[in-house]
Amino acid sequence: MEMLHNISKPPLNSKFVLTCDITTRQHGVIDVWILNIYIH
């Protein structure tokens, strides 16, 4: 889990970071990873 989190580093966007934090807490790292790919 930590490895995936390290690979999926969000950009310096406060809203995105906040979304990542909420998503990580609620659904897990995988959703954050998908979110990051979707944003890019």
PDB file with one MODEL, atoms N, CA, C and O in Angstrom:
MODEL        1
ATOM      1  N   MET A   1       0.833  -1.202   0.000  1.00  0.00           N
ATOM      2  CA  MET A   1       0.000   0.000   0.000  1.00  0.00           C
ATOM      3  C   MET A   1       0.875   1.261   0.000  1.00  0.00           C
ATOM      4  O   MET A   1       0.601   2.215  -0.728  1.00  0.00           O
ATOM      5  N   GLU A   2       1.919   1.252   0.818  1.00  0.00           N
ATOM      6  CA  GLU A   2       2.776   2.423   0.884  1.00  0.00           C
ATOM      7  C   GLU A   2       3.480   2.651  -0.450  1.00  0.00           C
ATOM      8  O   GLU A   2       3.686   3.789  -0.871  1.00  0.00           O
ATOM      9  N   MET A   3       3.846   1.554  -1.104  1.00  0.00           N
ATOM     10  CA  MET A   3       4.528   1.651  -2.384  1.00  0.00           C
ATOM     11  C   MET A   3       3.642   2.346  -3.407  1.00  0.00           C
ATOM     12  O   MET A   3       4.089   3.257  -4.104  1.00  0.00           O
ATOM     13  N   LEU A   4       2.381   1.918  -3.499  1.00  0.00           N
ATOM     14  CA  LEU A   4       1.451   2.540  -4.440  1.00  0.00           C
ATOM     15  C   LEU A   4       1.284   4.021  -4.125  1.00  0.00           C
ATOM     16  O   LEU A   4       1.220   4.852  -5.030  1.00  0.00           O
ATOM     17  N   HIS A   5       1.214   4.344  -2.836  1.00  0.00           N
ATOM     18  CA  HIS A   5       1.041   5.738  -2.437  1.00  0.00           C
ATOM     19  C   HIS A   5       2.237   6.579  -2.876  1.00  0.00           C
ATOM     20  O   HIS A   5       2.078   7.727  -3.291  1.00  0.00           O
ATOM     21  N   ASN A   6       3.434   6.001  -2.780  1.00  0.00           N
ATOM     22  CA  ASN A   6       4.636   6.725  -3.185  1.00  0.00           C
ATOM     23  C   ASN A   6       4.673   6.935  -4.690  1.00  0.00           C
ATOM     24  O   ASN A   6       5.116   7.982  -5.162  1.00  0.00           O
ATOM     25  N   ILE A   7       4.209   5.942  -5.446  1.00  0.00           N
ATOM     26  CA  ILE A   7       4.186   6.058  -6.904  1.00  0.00           C
ATOM     27  C   ILE A   7       3.196   7.138  -7.325  1.00  0.00           C
ATOM     28  O   ILE A   7       3.448   7.883  -8.272  1.00  0.00           O
ATOM     29  N   SER A   8       2.075   7.220  -6.620  1.00  0.00           N
ATOM     30  CA  SER A   8       1.024   8.163  -6.984  1.00  0.00           C
ATOM     31  C   SER A   8       1.187   9.465  -6.209  1.00  0.00           C
ATOM     32  O   SER A   8       0.459   9.728  -5.252  1.00  0.00           O
ATOM     33  N   LYS A   9       2.155  10.279  -6.638  1.00  0.00           N
ATOM     34  CA  LYS A   9       2.367  11.562  -5.959  1.00  0.00           C
ATOM     35  C   LYS A   9       1.523  12.634  -6.659  1.00  0.00           C
ATOM     36  O   LYS A   9       1.699  12.876  -7.854  1.00  0.00           O
ATOM     37  N   PRO A  10       0.618  13.270  -5.927  1.00  0.00           N
ATOM     38  CA  PRO A  10      -0.255  14.282  -6.514  1.00  0.00           C
ATOM     39  C   PRO A  10       0.499  15.572  -6.827  1.00  0.00           C
ATOM     40  O   PRO A  10       1.525  15.848  -6.206  1.00  0.00           O
ATOM     41  N   PRO A  11       0.010  16.362  -7.772  1.00  0.00           N
ATOM     42  CA  PRO A  11       0.615  17.660  -8.068  1.00  0.00           C
ATOM     43  C   PRO A  11       0.403  18.631  -6.918  1.00  0.00           C
ATOM     44  O   PRO A  11      -0.337  18.338  -5.979  1.00  0.00           O
ATOM     45  N   LEU A  12       1.052  19.786  -6.992  1.00  0.00           N
ATOM     46  CA  LEU A  12       0.948  20.765  -5.913  1.00  0.00           C
ATOM     47  C   LEU A  12      -0.377  21.526  -6.019  1.00  0.00           C
ATOM     48  O   LEU A  12      -0.407  22.748  -6.169  1.00  0.00           O
ATOM     49  N   ASN A  13      -1.461  20.769  -5.936  1.00  0.00           N
ATOM     50  CA  ASN A  13      -2.790  21.366  -6.006  1.00  0.00           C
ATOM     51  C   ASN A  13      -3.516  21.058  -4.708  1.00  0.00           C
ATOM     52  O   ASN A  13      -3.763  19.894  -4.391  1.00  0.00           O
ATOM     53  N   SER A  14      -3.861  22.102  -3.951  1.00  0.00           N
ATOM     54  CA  SER A  14      -4.442  21.913  -2.620  1.00  0.00           C
ATOM     55  C   SER A  14      -5.711  21.073  -2.695  1.00  0.00           C
ATOM     56  O   SER A  14      -5.897  20.153  -1.899  1.00  0.00           O
ATOM     57  N   LYS A  15      -6.589  21.387  -3.657  1.00  0.00           N
ATOM     58  CA  LYS A  15      -7.845  20.656  -3.769  1.00  0.00           C
ATOM     59  C   LYS A  15      -7.579  19.187  -4.090  1.00  0.00           C
ATOM     60  O   LYS A  15      -8.214  18.301  -3.518  1.00  0.00           O
ATOM     61  N   PHE A  16      -6.651  18.931  -4.993  1.00  0.00           N
ATOM     62  CA  PHE A  16      -6.342  17.553  -5.361  1.00  0.00           C
ATOM     63  C   PHE A  16      -5.750  16.796  -4.183  1.00  0.00           C
ATOM     64  O   PHE A  16      -6.102  15.642  -3.940  1.00  0.00           O
ATOM     65  N   VAL A  17      -4.847  17.446  -3.451  1.00  0.00           N
ATOM     66  CA  VAL A  17      -4.240  16.811  -2.285  1.00  0.00           C
ATOM     67  C   VAL A  17      -5.305  16.491  -1.251  1.00  0.00           C
ATOM     68  O   VAL A  17      -5.295  15.412  -0.658  1.00  0.00           O
ATOM     69  N   LEU A  18      -6.230  17.431  -1.029  1.00  0.00           N
ATOM     70  CA  LEU A  18      -7.308  17.212  -0.080  1.00  0.00           C
ATOM     71  C   LEU A  18      -8.178  16.047  -0.544  1.00  0.00           C
ATOM     72  O   LEU A  18      -8.567  15.198   0.258  1.00  0.00           O
ATOM     73  N   THR A  19      -8.482  16.010  -1.846  1.00  0.00           N
ATOM     74  CA  THR A  19      -9.278  14.913  -2.394  1.00  0.00           C
ATOM     75  C   THR A  19      -8.542  13.594  -2.210  1.00  0.00           C
ATOM     76  O   THR A  19      -9.148  12.588  -1.841  1.00  0.00           O
ATOM     77  N   CYS A  20      -7.233  13.593  -2.467  1.00  0.00           N
ATOM     78  CA  CYS A  20      -6.430  12.381  -2.281  1.00  0.00           C
ATOM     79  C   CYS A  20      -6.510  11.902  -0.838  1.00  0.00           C
ATOM     80  O   CYS A  20      -6.695  10.712  -0.581  1.00  0.00           O
ATOM     81  N   ASP A  21      -6.372  12.820   0.091  1.00  0.00           N
ATOM     82  CA  ASP A  21      -6.387  12.467   1.513  1.00  0.00           C
ATOM     83  C   ASP A  21      -7.734  11.859   1.890  1.00  0.00           C
ATOM     84  O   ASP A  21      -7.785  10.832   2.568  1.00  0.00           O
ATOM     85  N   ILE A  22      -8.820  12.485   1.455  1.00  0.00           N
ATOM     86  CA  ILE A  22     -10.164  11.983   1.764  1.00  0.00           C
ATOM     87  C   ILE A  22     -10.372  10.619   1.103  1.00  0.00           C
ATOM     88  O   ILE A  22     -10.875   9.687   1.731  1.00  0.00           O
ATOM     89  N   THR A  23      -9.982  10.511  -0.172  1.00  0.00           N
ATOM     90  CA  THR A  23     -10.178   9.257  -0.900  1.00  0.00           C
ATOM     91  C   THR A  23      -9.365   8.131  -0.266  1.00  0.00           C
ATOM     92  O   THR A  23      -9.844   7.002  -0.158  1.00  0.00           O
ATOM     93  N   THR A  24      -8.140   8.437   0.151  1.00  0.00           N
ATOM     94  CA  THR A  24      -7.284   7.427   0.776  1.00  0.00           C
ATOM     95  C   THR A  24      -7.924   6.914   2.057  1.00  0.00           C
ATOM     96  O   THR A  24      -7.925   5.712   2.324  1.00  0.00           O
ATOM     97  N   ARG A  25      -8.469   7.834   2.846  1.00  0.00           N
ATOM     98  CA  ARG A  25      -9.074   7.442   4.118  1.00  0.00           C
ATOM     99  C   ARG A  25     -10.345   6.618   3.883  1.00  0.00           C
ATOM    100  O   ARG A  25     -10.608   5.671   4.625  1.00  0.00           O
ATOM    101  N   GLN A  26     -11.128   6.963   2.869  1.00  0.00           N
ATOM    102  CA  GLN A  26     -12.430   6.333   2.692  1.00  0.00           C
ATOM    103  C   GLN A  26     -12.346   5.047   1.871  1.00  0.00           C
ATOM    104  O   GLN A  26     -12.979   4.051   2.221  1.00  0.00           O
ATOM    105  N   HIS A  27     -11.574   5.057   0.785  1.00  0.00           N
ATOM    106  CA  HIS A  27     -11.622   3.948  -0.166  1.00  0.00           C
ATOM    107  C   HIS A  27     -10.300   3.211  -0.329  1.00  0.00           C
ATOM    108  O   HIS A  27     -10.283   2.076  -0.806  1.00  0.00           O
ATOM    109  N   GLY A  28      -9.194   3.836   0.060  1.00  0.00           N
ATOM    110  CA  GLY A  28      -7.915   3.158  -0.094  1.00  0.00           C
ATOM    111  C   GLY A  28      -7.053   3.778  -1.176  1.00  0.00           C
ATOM    112  O   GLY A  28      -7.491   4.666  -1.908  1.00  0.00           O
ATOM    113  N   VAL A  29      -5.818   3.296  -1.268  1.00  0.00           N
ATOM    114  CA  VAL A  29      -4.814   3.907  -2.143  1.00  0.00           C
ATOM    115  C   VAL A  29      -5.150   3.697  -3.620  1.00  0.00           C
ATOM    116  O   VAL A  29      -4.838   4.552  -4.450  1.00  0.00           O
ATOM    117  N   ILE A  30      -5.780   2.574  -3.955  1.00  0.00           N
ATOM    118  CA  ILE A  30      -6.056   2.258  -5.355  1.00  0.00           C
ATOM    119  C   ILE A  30      -6.880   3.357  -6.018  1.00  0.00           C
ATOM    120  O   ILE A  30      -6.593   3.755  -7.147  1.00  0.00           O
ATOM    121  N   ASP A  31      -7.911   3.851  -5.316  1.00  0.00           N
ATOM    122  CA  ASP A  31      -8.741   4.914  -5.864  1.00  0.00           C
ATOM    123  C   ASP A  31      -7.945   6.189  -6.095  1.00  0.00           C
ATOM    124  O   ASP A  31      -8.163   6.895  -7.079  1.00  0.00           O
ATOM    125  N   VAL A  32      -7.020   6.482  -5.186  1.00  0.00           N
ATOM    126  CA  VAL A  32      -6.168   7.651  -5.351  1.00  0.00           C
ATOM    127  C   VAL A  32      -5.309   7.487  -6.597  1.00  0.00           C
ATOM    128  O   VAL A  32      -5.128   8.434  -7.363  1.00  0.00           O
ATOM    129  N   TRP A  33      -4.787   6.298  -6.795  1.00  0.00           N
ATOM    130  CA  TRP A  33      -3.961   6.016  -7.958  1.00  0.00           C
ATOM    131  C   TRP A  33      -4.745   6.251  -9.246  1.00  0.00           C
ATOM    132  O   TRP A  33      -4.245   6.887 -10.173  1.00  0.00           O
ATOM    133  N   ILE A  34      -5.991   5.732  -9.304  1.00  0.00           N
ATOM    134  CA  ILE A  34      -6.849   5.916 -10.470  1.00  0.00           C
ATOM    135  C   ILE A  34      -7.162   7.396 -10.662  1.00  0.00           C
ATOM    136  O   ILE A  34      -7.157   7.898 -11.786  1.00  0.00           O
ATOM    137  N   LEU A  35      -7.432   8.088  -9.559  1.00  0.00           N
ATOM    138  CA  LEU A  35      -7.703   9.526  -9.620  1.00  0.00           C
ATOM    139  C   LEU A  35      -6.521  10.271 -10.227  1.00  0.00           C
ATOM    140  O   LEU A  35      -6.691  11.139 -11.083  1.00  0.00           O
ATOM    141  N   ASN A  36      -5.325   9.922  -9.774  1.00  0.00           N
ATOM    142  CA  ASN A  36      -4.126  10.588 -10.261  1.00  0.00           C
ATOM    143  C   ASN A  36      -3.962  10.365 -11.764  1.00  0.00           C
ATOM    144  O   ASN A  36      -3.640  11.302 -12.494  1.00  0.00           O
ATOM    145  N   ILE A  37      -4.181   9.135 -12.235  1.00  0.00           N
ATOM    146  CA  ILE A  37      -4.083   8.826 -13.662  1.00  0.00           C
ATOM    147  C   ILE A  37      -5.142   9.611 -14.442  1.00  0.00           C
ATOM    148  O   ILE A  37      -4.870  10.131 -15.524  1.00  0.00           O
ATOM    149  N   TYR A  38      -6.358   9.691 -13.875  1.00  0.00           N
ATOM    150  CA  TYR A  38      -7.456  10.393 -14.543  1.00  0.00           C
ATOM    151  C   TYR A  38      -7.143  11.880 -14.696  1.00  0.00           C
ATOM    152  O   TYR A  38      -7.412  12.475 -15.740  1.00  0.00           O
ATOM    153  N   ILE A  39      -6.573  12.470 -13.652  1.00  0.00           N
ATOM    154  CA  ILE A  39      -6.228  13.898 -13.689  1.00  0.00           C
ATOM    155  C   ILE A  39      -5.179  14.155 -14.767  1.00  0.00           C
ATOM    156  O   ILE A  39      -5.279  15.125 -15.519  1.00  0.00           O
ATOM    157  N   HIS A  40      -4.170  13.281 -14.839  1.00  0.00           N
ATOM    158  CA  HIS A  40      -3.109  13.462 -15.824  1.00  0.00           C
ATOM    159  C   HIS A  40      -3.615  13.106 -17.213  1.00  0.00           C
ATOM    160  O   HIS A  40      -2.865  13.195 -18.185  1.00  0.00           O
TER     161      HIS A  40
ENDMDL
END
